[in-house]
Amino acid sequence: MGHKEDLLEGAKRCLLEKGYGRTTARDIVAASGTNLASIGYHYGSKDALLQRAYLALTEEWGERAVVVADETGGELPADPYERFHAFWARLVGVAEESRPVWRLQTEVVTRLDDDEKLREAIKAPQGEARRVIAEGALGLDPGAEPERARVAGLLLQALAAGVMIQWMADPESAPSADDLTEGLKVLMGE
């Protein structure tokens, strides 16, 4: 790995250990084994590096958390309730290992009103995450059904944030995949 990659990996470690607001350029340099000048040379600023590292962490988490086909033998269940259940089983199943990423996401959300560059940096990846969720969790093709994929991704993304916050606050009473699926059935009048 070169300095650019070392910096990114060091920044990701710092974000998970210290958080967004408490990570300094010196922390990143210490974690990466590089030097302060490398940050400016490769990323322009510490903030730009932290934004990139944050996006990389959330993308990596998404790849582990939302690809339901990995858990179901490569095929998504045909029944929509079974697909919904499989998505939540996967997401809740990685909740413990996801705690540092969700703690970081929660911190980042609290910074958005005061950090326009950060808010701008996460807009496009957030939209991409919705498409990935719709495709990976529900089997929707964003190219063929862009509006259905968009609204399904919006709903699952909104629910995921709420479920993970509940899980962080009290894992024992947080909803399970069974709870969420039964709740959906109630909402659908079944």
N, C-alpha and C positions, 0 to 999 in steps of 0.2 A: 504494500500500500504506500502511496505517496502522502505528502503533507495534507493535501485537500481531503482525502478519504480519512486520514487519521484525525483531522480536525472534526469532521462530521461525526465519526464514531465517538470521539471524546465529548463533543457537545451533546450527543444523545445520552451518554452515560451521566453527564452533569445534570441534564434536564430531569432525568428519572430520579436522581439522588437528591438534588438541591432545589429543583423547580426552576421555572422560567425567570422569575424576578430575582432570585438569589444567585444565579449562575453568573460569574464574572469571566472576563476574557482570560484572566490568569488561571481560573479553574479549568477552563477548556484547554489551555496550553499544558497545564500539569497533567490532565487526563489523557492528552493526545501525544505528549512527548515532542511537541513542535515548539514554535516560538510565536511571540505576539505579532510580528510582522506577517506571518503566514496567514493570519485571519484576514487582514486587509487585502493582501495579495490575492487570495483565493475566493473570498466571499464579499469583500468590500467593507464589511463591518461585523461586529459581534452580533448585532441584532439580525442581520441578514443570515448569518450562520445559524443562529438559534431558530429562526423561522424555518430554514431548510431542515434542520435537525428535527424540529417538532413535526413537520409534515412527513418526514421519513419515518418517524416513530409511529405516527397514526396510520400511515400506509402499511407498515409492517404488521401492526396490530390487526388492521382490517383483513389482510391476507390470511392471517391465522384464524380470525374470529368469524368471518361471515361466509366462507365458502362451504356451504352445507353439503355439496356433492361429495366432499372428502369424507364426510361422516356417514354417507348413505350409499357407499359402494360405487360412486361415480354418477349415480342417477338421482334426480330429485323425485320425491314421492309425487304421484299423480294427484292425490287428494290435496286441495289447497290448505285444509286444516293440518294435514300431516306435514306439508312443507313449512307452514308457519311454526308448528311445533319443533320441527328439526332445526330451524333457524334459531329459535330461542334455546333449545337444548345445547346447541353449539355455543351461543353467546354466553349463556349462564355457566356452561362448562369451563369456559376460560376466564371466568370472572376473577378468581383469585390471582392468576398471573397477570390479569389486566389492570389490577389496582393501581400500579404506578402510572400507567398511561392515562387512566381516567382521572387520577389526581391531577396530573399535568393538564389534561384537557379542561378540567374544572377551573384551574388557575388561569389558563389562557382565556377562557370565556370572560373572566372577571377583568381582563386587561383590554378587551376589545373597544370599549368606549373611549379609552385614552390612547390607543395605538392604532392609528389609521393604516399604517403599513402592514401591521400584523393582520388586521381585519381584511385588507385587500389580498394578502398572501394566502389566506385560507378559503376565499370564496370559490375559486375554481376547483381546488381539491375536494371541497365539501360537495359540490355538484357531482364530481366524479365518484365520490363515495356512495352517493345515492344510486347512481347507475350500477355500481358494483354490487351493492346490496340487492337491488332489484333482480339483477341477473344471477348472482351467486346464491341468493337465498330463495328466490321465487321462480327462477328459470325464465324470467321475462327478457325479451330481446330488446334492449334500448334502441337499436337501429330500426327494428320493425314496428315497435310500439312505444315510441318515445314518451308520449304523455302518460300511458299506463305505468311505464317504468319509473317516470319522474314522481308521480304521486305515490306509488307504492314505496319507493325509496324514501320519500319525505316522511311517510308514516312510520316506517320501520326505524329510520334514523331518529325521529322524535321519541319513539317508544324506547329505543336502545339507551338514549341518554337518561331517560327517567328510570328505567330498570337498573342501570348501572349506579346511579346515584342512590337509589333505594338499597342496592346491594352493598355499596360502600358504607352506608349509614348503619344497616342492620342486616347482615347476611341471613340471619335466621328467619326473618319475616319477609325478606325480599321475594318477589314472585319467581316461581319456577316456570319451566316451559309448560308444564301441565296447567298451572294457574292461568298463565297468559292465554293459552289455547281455549280453556274453558271460559275465560272472560270474553274472548272474541266471539265464542258461540253465543253467549248471553247477549252481547251487543247485536249480533246478527239475528236474534229472535229465535234461536234454536233451544 
